[in-house]
Amino acid sequence: MEINLYDDIINTEWNESSLKNRMSVNQRAKIFLPFAALTGYEDELDKTLAKEIENMKQRTRKYEE
């Protein structure tokens, strides 16, 4: 005898109207923005990206010479 742990929910009717009133991802993000644990993370990513781009430019210049 096979026991399926999800038999009680597998055939449950889905309330599609709940999908119509969903908040957008941007709206949800704004709600949690004040709780961001990594304050300054975006700035650090931008700095790292700028350094990497500069490094790539320097490496490209070496190959072009």
Predicted model as a PDB file, atoms N, CA, C, CB and O in Angstrom, pLDDT in the B-factor column:
MODEL        1                                                                  
ATOM      1  N   MET A   1       0.832  -1.176   0.000  1.00 60.00           N  
ATOM      2  CA  MET A   1       0.000   0.000   0.000  1.00 60.00           C  
ATOM      3  C   MET A   1       0.887   1.253   0.000  1.00 60.00           C  
ATOM      4  CB  MET A   1      -0.952  -0.009   1.215  1.00 60.00           C  
ATOM      5  O   MET A   1       1.725   1.437   0.883  1.00 60.00           O  
ATOM      6  N   GLU A   2       0.685   2.096  -0.997  1.00 70.00           N  
ATOM      7  CA  GLU A   2       1.474   3.314  -1.123  1.00 70.00           C  
ATOM      8  C   GLU A   2       0.788   4.454  -0.376  1.00 70.00           C  
ATOM      9  CB  GLU A   2       1.680   3.683  -2.608  1.00 70.00           C  
ATOM     10  O   GLU A   2      -0.411   4.685  -0.530  1.00 70.00           O  
ATOM     11  N   ILE A   3       1.565   5.155   0.427  1.00 73.00           N  
ATOM     12  CA  ILE A   3       1.023   6.283   1.183  1.00 73.00           C  
ATOM     13  C   ILE A   3       1.537   7.569   0.552  1.00 73.00           C  
ATOM     14  CB  ILE A   3       1.418   6.201   2.699  1.00 73.00           C  
ATOM     15  O   ILE A   3       2.745   7.785   0.449  1.00 73.00           O  
ATOM     16  N   ASN A   4       0.615   8.410   0.136  1.00 79.00           N  
ATOM     17  CA  ASN A   4       0.991   9.695  -0.432  1.00 79.00           C  
ATOM     18  C   ASN A   4       0.663  10.776   0.595  1.00 79.00           C  
ATOM     19  CB  ASN A   4       0.255   9.958  -1.792  1.00 79.00           C  
ATOM     20  O   ASN A   4      -0.489  10.951   0.991  1.00 79.00           O  
ATOM     21  N   LEU A   5       1.680  11.481   1.007  1.00 83.00           N  
ATOM     22  CA  LEU A   5       1.511  12.474   2.061  1.00 83.00           C  
ATOM     23  C   LEU A   5       0.677  13.681   1.618  1.00 83.00           C  
ATOM     24  CB  LEU A   5       2.864  12.942   2.534  1.00 83.00           C  
ATOM     25  O   LEU A   5       0.225  14.464   2.454  1.00 83.00           O  
ATOM     26  N   TYR A   6       0.476  13.830   0.323  1.00 84.00           N  
ATOM     27  CA  TYR A   6      -0.209  15.013  -0.179  1.00 84.00           C  
ATOM     28  C   TYR A   6      -1.618  14.740  -0.691  1.00 84.00           C  
ATOM     29  CB  TYR A   6       0.597  15.625  -1.267  1.00 84.00           C  
ATOM     30  O   TYR A   6      -2.215  15.599  -1.340  1.00 84.00           O  
ATOM     31  N   ASP A   7      -2.153  13.566  -0.410  1.00 81.00           N  
ATOM     32  CA  ASP A   7      -3.497  13.225  -0.883  1.00 81.00           C  
ATOM     33  C   ASP A   7      -4.559  14.210  -0.395  1.00 81.00           C  
ATOM     34  CB  ASP A   7      -3.860  11.826  -0.433  1.00 81.00           C  
ATOM     35  O   ASP A   7      -5.531  14.472  -1.104  1.00 81.00           O  
ATOM     36  N   ASP A   8      -4.384  14.747   0.793  1.00 81.00           N  
ATOM     37  CA  ASP A   8      -5.399  15.639   1.338  1.00 81.00           C  
ATOM     38  C   ASP A   8      -5.435  17.002   0.640  1.00 81.00           C  
ATOM     39  CB  ASP A   8      -5.159  15.833   2.813  1.00 81.00           C  
ATOM     40  O   ASP A   8      -6.448  17.698   0.709  1.00 81.00           O  
ATOM     41  N   ILE A   9      -4.352  17.391  -0.026  1.00 83.00           N  
ATOM     42  CA  ILE A   9      -4.342  18.709  -0.673  1.00 83.00           C  
ATOM     43  C   ILE A   9      -4.265  18.639  -2.195  1.00 83.00           C  
ATOM     44  CB  ILE A   9      -3.183  19.515  -0.157  1.00 83.00           C  
ATOM     45  O   ILE A   9      -4.510  19.641  -2.868  1.00 83.00           O  
ATOM     46  N   ILE A  10      -3.938  17.502  -2.735  1.00 82.00           N  
ATOM     47  CA  ILE A  10      -3.697  17.404  -4.171  1.00 82.00           C  
ATOM     48  C   ILE A  10      -4.934  17.744  -5.004  1.00 82.00           C  
ATOM     49  CB  ILE A  10      -3.224  16.013  -4.513  1.00 82.00           C  
ATOM     50  O   ILE A  10      -4.801  18.301  -6.093  1.00 82.00           O  
ATOM     51  N   ASN A  11      -6.112  17.425  -4.521  1.00 82.00           N  
ATOM     52  CA  ASN A  11      -7.335  17.693  -5.273  1.00 82.00           C  
ATOM     53  C   ASN A  11      -8.137  18.852  -4.703  1.00 82.00           C  
ATOM     54  CB  ASN A  11      -8.193  16.462  -5.307  1.00 82.00           C  
ATOM     55  O   ASN A  11      -9.324  18.987  -5.000  1.00 82.00           O  
ATOM     56  N   THR A  12      -7.513  19.679  -3.900  1.00 82.00           N  
ATOM     57  CA  THR A  12      -8.188  20.829  -3.322  1.00 82.00           C  
ATOM     58  C   THR A  12      -8.438  21.863  -4.411  1.00 82.00           C  
ATOM     59  CB  THR A  12      -7.358  21.435  -2.165  1.00 82.00           C  
ATOM     60  O   THR A  12      -7.572  22.091  -5.255  1.00 82.00           O  
ATOM     61  N   GLU A  13      -9.593  22.480  -4.402  1.00 81.00           N  
ATOM     62  CA  GLU A  13      -9.900  23.494  -5.398  1.00 81.00           C  
ATOM     63  C   GLU A  13      -9.066  24.743  -5.142  1.00 81.00           C  
ATOM     64  CB  GLU A  13     -11.402  23.833  -5.386  1.00 81.00           C  
ATOM     65  O   GLU A  13      -8.839  25.133  -3.997  1.00 81.00           O  
ATOM     66  N   TRP A  14      -8.620  25.354  -6.222  1.00 75.00           N  
ATOM     67  CA  TRP A  14      -7.765  26.522  -6.148  1.00 75.00           C  
ATOM     68  C   TRP A  14      -8.600  27.777  -6.310  1.00 75.00           C  
ATOM     69  CB  TRP A  14      -6.663  26.463  -7.211  1.00 75.00           C  
ATOM     70  O   TRP A  14      -9.434  27.867  -7.210  1.00 75.00           O  
ATOM     71  N   ASN A  15      -8.372  28.738  -5.440  1.00 73.00           N  
ATOM     72  CA  ASN A  15      -9.089  29.996  -5.506  1.00 73.00           C  
ATOM     73  C   ASN A  15      -8.309  30.945  -6.412  1.00 73.00           C  
ATOM     74  CB  ASN A  15      -9.291  30.606  -4.086  1.00 73.00           C  
ATOM     75  O   ASN A  15      -7.380  31.617  -5.962  1.00 73.00           O  
ATOM     76  N   GLU A  16      -8.688  30.997  -7.687  1.00 72.00           N  
ATOM     77  CA  GLU A  16      -7.954  31.803  -8.657  1.00 72.00           C  
ATOM     78  C   GLU A  16      -8.126  33.298  -8.428  1.00 72.00           C  
ATOM     79  CB  GLU A  16      -8.397  31.453 -10.053  1.00 72.00           C  
ATOM     80  O   GLU A  16      -7.294  34.081  -8.886  1.00 72.00           O  
ATOM     81  N   SER A  17      -9.163  33.713  -7.746  1.00 70.00           N  
ATOM     82  CA  SER A  17      -9.361  35.143  -7.517  1.00 70.00           C  
ATOM     83  C   SER A  17      -8.249  35.722  -6.634  1.00 70.00           C  
ATOM     84  CB  SER A  17     -10.733  35.392  -6.870  1.00 70.00           C  
ATOM     85  O   SER A  17      -7.995  36.926  -6.676  1.00 70.00           O  
ATOM     86  N   SER A  18      -7.596  34.893  -5.850  1.00 66.00           N  
ATOM     87  CA  SER A  18      -6.510  35.397  -5.001  1.00 66.00           C  
ATOM     88  C   SER A  18      -5.312  35.830  -5.839  1.00 66.00           C  
ATOM     89  CB  SER A  18      -6.080  34.327  -3.986  1.00 66.00           C  
ATOM     90  O   SER A  18      -4.497  36.632  -5.384  1.00 66.00           O  
ATOM     91  N   LEU A  19      -5.198  35.308  -7.055  1.00 68.00           N  
ATOM     92  CA  LEU A  19      -4.098  35.696  -7.927  1.00 68.00           C  
ATOM     93  C   LEU A  19      -4.306  37.075  -8.544  1.00 68.00           C  
ATOM     94  CB  LEU A  19      -3.921  34.668  -9.020  1.00 68.00           C  
ATOM     95  O   LEU A  19      -3.340  37.744  -8.910  1.00 68.00           O  
ATOM     96  N   LYS A  20      -5.540  37.496  -8.658  1.00 72.00           N  
ATOM     97  CA  LYS A  20      -5.851  38.767  -9.309  1.00 72.00           C  
ATOM     98  C   LYS A  20      -5.475  39.961  -8.445  1.00 72.00           C  
ATOM     99  CB  LYS A  20      -7.323  38.830  -9.652  1.00 72.00           C  
ATOM    100  O   LYS A  20      -5.158  41.028  -8.971  1.00 72.00           O  
ATOM    101  N   ASN A  21      -5.507  39.799  -7.152  1.00 77.00           N  
ATOM    102  CA  ASN A  21      -5.273  40.915  -6.238  1.00 77.00           C  
ATOM    103  C   ASN A  21      -3.867  40.920  -5.654  1.00 77.00           C  
ATOM    104  CB  ASN A  21      -6.277  40.877  -5.120  1.00 77.00           C  
ATOM    105  O   ASN A  21      -3.629  41.533  -4.614  1.00 77.00           O  
ATOM    106  N   ARG A  22      -2.953  40.253  -6.303  1.00 80.00           N  
ATOM    107  CA  ARG A  22      -1.601  40.176  -5.775  1.00 80.00           C  
ATOM    108  C   ARG A  22      -0.863  41.493  -5.912  1.00 80.00           C  
ATOM    109  CB  ARG A  22      -0.833  39.087  -6.473  1.00 80.00           C  
ATOM    110  O   ARG A  22      -1.081  42.256  -6.852  1.00 80.00           O  
ATOM    111  N   MET A  23       0.011  41.742  -4.957  1.00 83.00           N  
ATOM    112  CA  MET A  23       0.858  42.922  -4.975  1.00 83.00           C  
ATOM    113  C   MET A  23       1.993  42.685  -5.973  1.00 83.00           C  
ATOM    114  CB  MET A  23       1.414  43.240  -3.548  1.00 83.00           C  
ATOM    115  O   MET A  23       2.445  41.552  -6.146  1.00 83.00           O  
ATOM    116  N   SER A  24       2.447  43.740  -6.621  1.00 87.00           N  
ATOM    117  CA  SER A  24       3.575  43.597  -7.540  1.00 87.00           C  
ATOM    118  C   SER A  24       4.850  43.335  -6.730  1.00 87.00           C  
ATOM    119  CB  SER A  24       3.733  44.871  -8.434  1.00 87.00           C  
ATOM    120  O   SER A  24       4.903  43.594  -5.528  1.00 87.00           O  
ATOM    121  N   VAL A  25       5.850  42.830  -7.400  1.00 87.00           N  
ATOM    122  CA  VAL A  25       7.125  42.557  -6.737  1.00 87.00           C  
ATOM    123  C   VAL A  25       7.718  43.855  -6.190  1.00 87.00           C  
ATOM    124  CB  VAL A  25       8.117  41.878  -7.716  1.00 87.00           C  
ATOM    125  O   VAL A  25       8.283  43.870  -5.097  1.00 87.00           O  
ATOM    126  N   ASN A  26       7.588  44.945  -6.952  1.00 88.00           N  
ATOM    127  CA  ASN A  26       8.117  46.236  -6.484  1.00 88.00           C  
ATOM    128  C   ASN A  26       7.421  46.698  -5.210  1.00 88.00           C  
ATOM    129  CB  ASN A  26       7.960  47.301  -7.572  1.00 88.00           C  
ATOM    130  O   ASN A  26       8.068  47.204  -4.293  1.00 88.00           O  
ATOM    131  N   GLN A  27       6.108  46.526  -5.154  1.00 87.00           N  
ATOM    132  CA  GLN A  27       5.381  46.935  -3.955  1.00 87.00           C  
ATOM    133  C   GLN A  27       5.801  46.100  -2.749  1.00 87.00           C  
ATOM    134  CB  GLN A  27       3.871  46.815  -4.178  1.00 87.00           C  
ATOM    135  O   GLN A  27       5.963  46.627  -1.648  1.00 87.00           O  
ATOM    136  N   ARG A  28       5.974  44.810  -2.959  1.00 84.00           N  
ATOM    137  CA  ARG A  28       6.402  43.944  -1.857  1.00 84.00           C  
ATOM    138  C   ARG A  28       7.806  44.308  -1.397  1.00 84.00           C  
ATOM    139  CB  ARG A  28       6.352  42.468  -2.279  1.00 84.00           C  
ATOM    140  O   ARG A  28       8.097  44.294  -0.201  1.00 84.00           O  
ATOM    141  N   ALA A  29       8.675  44.634  -2.349  1.00 83.00           N  
ATOM    142  CA  ALA A  29      10.049  45.011  -1.994  1.00 83.00           C  
ATOM    143  C   ALA A  29      10.064  46.277  -1.143  1.00 83.00           C  
ATOM    144  CB  ALA A  29      10.897  45.219  -3.262  1.00 83.00           C  
ATOM    145  O   ALA A  29      10.859  46.388  -0.209  1.00 83.00           O  
ATOM    146  N   LYS A  30       9.189  47.229  -1.460  1.00 81.00           N  
ATOM    147  CA  LYS A  30       9.130  48.471  -0.684  1.00 81.00           C  
ATOM    148  C   LYS A  30       8.733  48.206   0.767  1.00 81.00           C  
ATOM    149  CB  LYS A  30       8.141  49.451  -1.324  1.00 81.00           C  
ATOM    150  O   LYS A  30       9.187  48.899   1.677  1.00 81.00           O  
ATOM    151  N   ILE A  31       7.898  47.215   0.973  1.00 81.00           N  
ATOM    152  CA  ILE A  31       7.471  46.881   2.330  1.00 81.00           C  
ATOM    153  C   ILE A  31       8.666  46.408   3.164  1.00 81.00           C  
ATOM    154  CB  ILE A  31       6.372  45.794   2.299  1.00 81.00           C  
ATOM    155  O   ILE A  31       8.798  46.774   4.332  1.00 81.00           O  
ATOM    156  N   PHE A  32       9.518  45.608   2.567  1.00 77.00           N  
ATOM    157  CA  PHE A  32      10.623  45.014   3.306  1.00 77.00           C  
ATOM    158  C   PHE A  32      11.899  45.840   3.244  1.00 77.00           C  
ATOM    159  CB  PHE A  32      10.894  43.641   2.786  1.00 77.00           C  
ATOM    160  O   PHE A  32      12.878  45.498   3.908  1.00 77.00           O  
ATOM    161  N   LEU A  33      11.917  46.914   2.469  1.00 73.00           N  
ATOM    162  CA  LEU A  33      13.105  47.736   2.325  1.00 73.00           C  
ATOM    163  C   LEU A  33      13.649  48.241   3.664  1.00 73.00           C  
ATOM    164  CB  LEU A  33      12.803  48.902   1.431  1.00 73.00           C  
ATOM    165  O   LEU A  33      14.862  48.197   3.871  1.00 73.00           O  
ATOM    166  N   PRO A  34      12.807  48.714   4.571  1.00 67.00           N  
ATOM    167  CA  PRO A  34      13.349  49.200   5.847  1.00 67.00           C  
ATOM    168  C   PRO A  34      14.053  48.115   6.664  1.00 67.00           C  
ATOM    169  CB  PRO A  34      12.239  49.797   6.671  1.00 67.00           C  
ATOM    170  O   PRO A  34      14.817  48.425   7.578  1.00 67.00           O  
ATOM    171  N   PHE A  35      13.801  46.859   6.342  1.00 64.00           N  
ATOM    172  CA  PHE A  35      14.385  45.768   7.105  1.00 64.00           C  
ATOM    173  C   PHE A  35      15.616  45.194   6.420  1.00 64.00           C  
ATOM    174  CB  PHE A  35      13.360  44.678   7.319  1.00 64.00           C  
ATOM    175  O   PHE A  35      16.092  44.124   6.800  1.00 64.00           O  
ATOM    176  N   ALA A  36      16.133  45.885   5.426  1.00 63.00           N  
ATOM    177  CA  ALA A  36      17.291  45.374   4.690  1.00 63.00           C  
ATOM    178  C   ALA A  36      18.468  45.187   5.644  1.00 63.00           C  
ATOM    179  CB  ALA A  36      17.676  46.332   3.532  1.00 63.00           C  
ATOM    180  O   ALA A  36      18.909  46.132   6.298  1.00 63.00           O  
ATOM    181  N   ALA A  37      18.959  43.982   5.711  1.00 69.00           N  
ATOM    182  CA  ALA A  37      20.062  43.673   6.626  1.00 69.00           C  
ATOM    183  C   ALA A  37      21.397  44.134   6.068  1.00 69.00           C  
ATOM    184  CB  ALA A  37      20.112  42.178   6.913  1.00 69.00           C  
ATOM    185  O   ALA A  37      22.341  44.361   6.825  1.00 69.00           O  
ATOM    186  N   LEU A  38      21.486  44.271   4.768  1.00 74.00           N  
ATOM    187  CA  LEU A  38      22.761  44.595   4.148  1.00 74.00           C  
ATOM    188  C   LEU A  38      22.779  46.035   3.647  1.00 74.00           C  
ATOM    189  CB  LEU A  38      23.050  43.633   3.001  1.00 74.00           C  
ATOM    190  O   LEU A  38      22.877  46.280   2.444  1.00 74.00           O  
ATOM    191  N   THR A  39      22.686  46.968   4.560  1.00 78.00           N  
ATOM    192  CA  THR A  39      22.739  48.379   4.205  1.00 78.00           C  
ATOM    193  C   THR A  39      24.105  48.684   3.593  1.00 78.00           C  
ATOM    194  CB  THR A  39      22.470  49.279   5.449  1.00 78.00           C  
ATOM    195  O   THR A  39      25.140  48.327   4.156  1.00 78.00           O  
ATOM    196  N   GLY A  40      24.101  49.344   2.439  1.00 84.00           N  
ATOM    197  CA  GLY A  40      25.349  49.669   1.759  1.00 84.00           C  
ATOM    198  C   GLY A  40      25.823  48.599   0.802  1.00 84.00           C  
ATOM    199  O   GLY A  40      26.840  48.779   0.132  1.00 84.00           O  
ATOM    200  N   TYR A  41      25.121  47.508   0.726  1.00 84.00           N  
ATOM    201  CA  TYR A  41      25.524  46.388  -0.131  1.00 84.00           C  
ATOM    202  C   TYR A  41      25.566  46.803  -1.599  1.00 84.00           C  
ATOM    203  CB  TYR A  41      24.564  45.203   0.052  1.00 84.00           C  
ATOM    204  O   TYR A  41      26.503  46.454  -2.317  1.00 84.00           O  
ATOM    205  N   GLU A  42      24.556  47.545  -2.045  1.00 85.00           N  
ATOM    206  CA  GLU A  42      24.509  47.988  -3.435  1.00 85.00           C  
ATOM    207  C   GLU A  42      25.708  48.869  -3.769  1.00 85.00           C  
ATOM    208  CB  GLU A  42      23.207  48.743  -3.711  1.00 85.00           C  
ATOM    209  O   GLU A  42      26.289  48.742  -4.847  1.00 85.00           O  
ATOM    210  N   ASP A  43      26.080  49.754  -2.859  1.00 89.00           N  
ATOM    211  CA  ASP A  43      27.239  50.623  -3.086  1.00 89.00           C  
ATOM    212  C   ASP A  43      28.521  49.804  -3.230  1.00 89.00           C  
ATOM    213  CB  ASP A  43      27.386  51.630  -1.934  1.00 89.00           C  
ATOM    214  O   ASP A  43      29.356  50.087  -4.089  1.00 89.00           O  
ATOM    215  N   GLU A  44      28.664  48.798  -2.391  1.00 91.00           N  
ATOM    216  CA  GLU A  44      29.849  47.940  -2.470  1.00 91.00           C  
ATOM    217  C   GLU A  44      29.865  47.156  -3.777  1.00 91.00           C  
ATOM    218  CB  GLU A  44      29.895  46.974  -1.274  1.00 91.00           C  
ATOM    219  O   GLU A  44      30.920  46.974  -4.385  1.00 91.00           O  
ATOM    220  N   LEU A  45      28.707  46.699  -4.203  1.00 90.00           N  
ATOM    221  CA  LEU A  45      28.642  46.005  -5.491  1.00 90.00           C  
ATOM    222  C   LEU A  45      29.047  46.931  -6.633  1.00 90.00           C  
ATOM    223  CB  LEU A  45      27.228  45.458  -5.734  1.00 90.00           C  
ATOM    224  O   LEU A  45      29.779  46.529  -7.538  1.00 90.00           O  
ATOM    225  N   ASP A  46      28.570  48.170  -6.586  1.00 93.00           N  
ATOM    226  CA  ASP A  46      28.926  49.143  -7.622  1.00 93.00           C  
ATOM    227  C   ASP A  46      30.430  49.399  -7.644  1.00 93.00           C  
ATOM    228  CB  ASP A  46      28.172  50.460  -7.398  1.00 93.00           C  
ATOM    229  O   ASP A  46      31.029  49.478  -8.717  1.00 93.00           O  
ATOM    230  N   LYS A  47      31.047  49.531  -6.463  1.00 95.00           N  
ATOM    231  CA  LYS A  47      32.491  49.751  -6.388  1.00 95.00           C  
ATOM    232  C   LYS A  47      33.251  48.566  -6.966  1.00 95.00           C  
ATOM    233  CB  LYS A  47      32.922  49.996  -4.938  1.00 95.00           C  
ATOM    234  O   LYS A  47      34.197  48.732  -7.736  1.00 95.00           O  
ATOM    235  N   THR A  48      32.822  47.368  -6.582  1.00 95.00           N  
ATOM    236  CA  THR A  48      33.486  46.157  -7.069  1.00 95.00           C  
ATOM    237  C   THR A  48      33.338  46.039  -8.580  1.00 95.00           C  
ATOM    238  CB  THR A  48      32.911  44.907  -6.378  1.00 95.00           C  
ATOM    239  O   THR A  48      34.289  45.684  -9.276  1.00 95.00           O  
ATOM    240  N   LEU A  49      32.156  46.334  -9.080  1.00 96.00           N  
ATOM    241  CA  LEU A  49      31.924  46.279 -10.515  1.00 96.00           C  
ATOM    242  C   LEU A  49      32.807  47.279 -11.250  1.00 96.00           C  
ATOM    243  CB  LEU A  49      30.455  46.545 -10.826  1.00 96.00           C  
ATOM    244  O   LEU A  49      33.384  46.950 -12.286  1.00 96.00           O  
ATOM    245  N   ALA A  50      32.917  48.489 -10.728  1.00 96.00           N  
ATOM    246  CA  ALA A  50      33.758  49.511 -11.350  1.00 96.00           C  
ATOM    247  C   ALA A  50      35.226  49.063 -11.382  1.00 96.00           C  
ATOM    248  CB  ALA A  50      33.623  50.849 -10.593  1.00 96.00           C  
ATOM    249  O   ALA A  50      35.917  49.268 -12.380  1.00 96.00           O  
ATOM    250  N   LYS A  51      35.695  48.454 -10.293  1.00 96.00           N  
ATOM    251  CA  LYS A  51      37.077  47.960 -10.250  1.00 96.00           C  
ATOM    252  C   LYS A  51      37.296  46.860 -11.277  1.00 96.00           C  
ATOM    253  CB  LYS A  51      37.421  47.442  -8.846  1.00 96.00           C  
ATOM    254  O   LYS A  51      38.307  46.841 -11.978  1.00 96.00           O  
ATOM    255  N   GLU A  52      36.338  45.943 -11.359  1.00 96.00           N  
ATOM    256  CA  GLU A  52      36.456  44.834 -12.309  1.00 96.00           C  
ATOM    257  C   GLU A  52      36.441  45.328 -13.752  1.00 96.00           C  
ATOM    258  CB  GLU A  52      35.325  43.828 -12.092  1.00 96.00           C  
ATOM    259  O   GLU A  52      37.182  44.818 -14.592  1.00 96.00           O  
ATOM    260  N   ILE A  53      35.610  46.306 -14.038  1.00 95.00           N  
ATOM    261  CA  ILE A  53      35.561  46.869 -15.384  1.00 95.00           C  
ATOM    262  C   ILE A  53      36.894  47.519 -15.725  1.00 95.00           C  
ATOM    263  CB  ILE A  53      34.414  47.893 -15.509  1.00 95.00           C  
ATOM    264  O   ILE A  53      37.404  47.355 -16.833  1.00 95.00           O  
ATOM    265  N   GLU A  54      37.458  48.254 -14.776  1.00 94.00           N  
ATOM    266  CA  GLU A  54      38.762  48.889 -14.992  1.00 94.00           C  
ATOM    267  C   GLU A  54      39.842  47.838 -15.217  1.00 94.00           C  
ATOM    268  CB  GLU A  54      39.135  49.784 -13.794  1.00 94.00           C  
ATOM    269  O   GLU A  54      40.686  47.995 -16.100  1.00 94.00           O  
ATOM    270  N   ASN A  55      39.823  46.763 -14.423  1.00 93.00           N  
ATOM    271  CA  ASN A  55      40.795  45.676 -14.599  1.00 93.00           C  
ATOM    272  C   ASN A  55      40.661  45.044 -15.982  1.00 93.00           C  
ATOM    273  CB  ASN A  55      40.608  44.602 -13.507  1.00 93.00           C  
ATOM    274  O   ASN A  55      41.661  44.735 -16.629  1.00 93.00           O  
ATOM    275  N   MET A  56      39.441  44.859 -16.424  1.00 93.00           N  
ATOM    276  CA  MET A  56      39.216  44.264 -17.741  1.00 93.00           C  
ATOM    277  C   MET A  56      39.730  45.193 -18.845  1.00 93.00           C  
ATOM    278  CB  MET A  56      37.715  43.964 -17.948  1.00 93.00           C  
ATOM    279  O   MET A  56      40.307  44.733 -19.831  1.00 93.00           O  
ATOM    280  N   LYS A  57      39.520  46.484 -18.676  1.00 93.00           N  
ATOM    281  CA  LYS A  57      40.012  47.444 -19.666  1.00 93.00           C  
ATOM    282  C   LYS A  57      41.534  47.401 -19.744  1.00 93.00           C  
ATOM    283  CB  LYS A  57      39.537  48.869 -19.323  1.00 93.00           C  
ATOM    284  O   LYS A  57      42.114  47.437 -20.830  1.00 93.00           O  
ATOM    285  N   GLN A  58      42.178  47.324 -18.570  1.00 91.00           N  
ATOM    286  CA  GLN A  58      43.641  47.273 -18.536  1.00 91.00           C  
ATOM    287  C   GLN A  58      44.153  46.000 -19.196  1.00 91.00           C  
ATOM    288  CB  GLN A  58      44.151  47.358 -17.089  1.00 91.00           C  
ATOM    289  O   GLN A  58      45.126  46.041 -19.950  1.00 91.00           O  
ATOM    290  N   ARG A  59      43.509  44.871 -18.920  1.00 89.00           N  
ATOM    291  CA  ARG A  59      43.931  43.619 -19.548  1.00 89.00           C  
ATOM    292  C   ARG A  59      43.719  43.663 -21.053  1.00 89.00           C  
ATOM    293  CB  ARG A  59      43.173  42.436 -18.947  1.00 89.00           C  
ATOM    294  O   ARG A  59      44.527  43.121 -21.807  1.00 89.00           O  
ATOM    295  N   THR A  60      42.647  44.297 -21.496  1.00 88.00           N  
ATOM    296  CA  THR A  60      42.363  44.397 -22.917  1.00 88.00           C  
ATOM    297  C   THR A  60      43.411  45.265 -23.605  1.00 88.00           C  
ATOM    298  CB  THR A  60      40.956  44.965 -23.147  1.00 88.00           C  
ATOM    299  O   THR A  60      43.856  44.956 -24.710  1.00 88.00           O  
ATOM    300  N   ARG A  61      43.808  46.369 -22.933  1.00 85.00           N  
ATOM    301  CA  ARG A  61      44.845  47.252 -23.490  1.00 85.00           C  
ATOM    302  C   ARG A  61      46.158  46.502 -23.690  1.00 85.00           C  
ATOM    303  CB  ARG A  61      45.071  48.463 -22.569  1.00 85.00           C  
ATOM    304  O   ARG A  61      46.853  46.717 -24.683  1.00 85.00           O  
ATOM    305  N   LYS A  62      46.499  45.620 -22.745  1.00 78.00           N  
ATOM    306  CA  LYS A  62      47.749  44.857 -22.866  1.00 78.00           C  
ATOM    307  C   LYS A  62      47.740  43.992 -24.114  1.00 78.00           C  
ATOM    308  CB  LYS A  62      47.969  43.981 -21.626  1.00 78.00           C  
ATOM    309  O   LYS A  62      48.765  43.853 -24.781  1.00 78.00           O  
ATOM    310  N   TYR A  63      46.587  43.409 -24.435  1.00 75.00           N  
ATOM    311  CA  TYR A  63      46.493  42.542 -25.608  1.00 75.00           C  
ATOM    312  C   TYR A  63      46.439  43.333 -26.904  1.00 75.00           C  
ATOM    313  CB  TYR A  63      45.273  41.656 -25.503  1.00 75.00           C  
ATOM    314  O   TYR A  63      46.805  42.823 -27.963  1.00 75.00           O  
ATOM    315  N   GLU A  64      45.983  44.577 -26.824  1.00 74.00           N  
ATOM    316  CA  GLU A  64      45.875  45.401 -28.019  1.00 74.00           C  
ATOM    317  C   GLU A  64      47.229  45.986 -28.428  1.00 74.00           C  
ATOM    318  CB  GLU A  64      44.870  46.521 -27.790  1.00 74.00           C  
ATOM    319  O   GLU A  64      47.423  46.335 -29.592  1.00 74.00           O  
ATOM    320  N   GLU A  65      48.159  46.094 -27.486  1.00 69.00           N  
ATOM    321  CA  GLU A  65      49.470  46.688 -27.778  1.00 69.00           C  
ATOM    322  C   GLU A  65      50.373  45.753 -28.520  1.00 69.00           C  
ATOM    323  CB  GLU A  65      50.142  47.118 -26.516  1.00 69.00           C  
ATOM    324  O   GLU A  65      51.508  46.111 -28.835  1.00 69.00           O  
TER     325      GLU A  65                                                      
ENDMDL                                                                          
END                                                                             
